[in-house]
Amino acid sequence: MPRIHDVCARIQNGFRAKLQTIAIPETKMNLAISNILYKEGFIASVSRGNHLGPDQNYTPTTNENVATRRLWLTLKYKENSPVLSQLAVVSKPSQKVYFTVNELKNLVNGRRAQFIKPLQPGEVAIINTNRGVLEIQDAIEKNVGGELICRAS
């Protein structure tokens, strides 16, 4: 399984260094997390490429080039300050955090669930479910629980 804390740290460090674009390893999990951050408006774009830069033409990922494939994220700023202020990992390899649908509803409605603080306005949570990686609202709509990966604000 890809290390989520590595991706979260790369994105957060990119914002802190005020970089325009950053590269993260191309995996299905990283792509799903990047797409959620894009959909929620935290990053400007997601594109595939290699270790040198984004692709100009479509290049499929094969066993021969998988080590050099990257996802290139264009970071988003508003008035010279990062749109994403914090991207925190919740579930760790040593301590997985799983929630039922009712516990996810509690988080969204401003109540604690287990030891996790409730979501604040403008904050999103990313859940790994048996239906894929979903934003918390989508997981509640589809009535599925799962592992709380990270939260972004």
C-alpha angles and dihedrals in degrees: 000000000000116000106252094193089061092055093045091049093049093051094045093046090049090056092046091051089047092235120171096216136009134191125227128179114275110245132139091250094050091048092051093049091046092050091051091050089049093048091049091050101248096119130033102223146350121214136167123238145129132273090281099054146299118319120259091196128029112274118183120224111246135171089263097055103028093106093059099043117112140174112232114211121196107213122224126226132182118202090345094304125105118262089213109061099173136012107184127185113227105176115054131187089252095046119029115195116211125183135192121223091261091053090049089052089052091054092051093045094054101263129118120254116200103319097328120111117234122265116267123221110284093020123119131197126208118217129194106216136168086261093057134269110328140175111250095253091052091049091052091048091051090045095234131132128202148137116331102227105178145329128228131200 
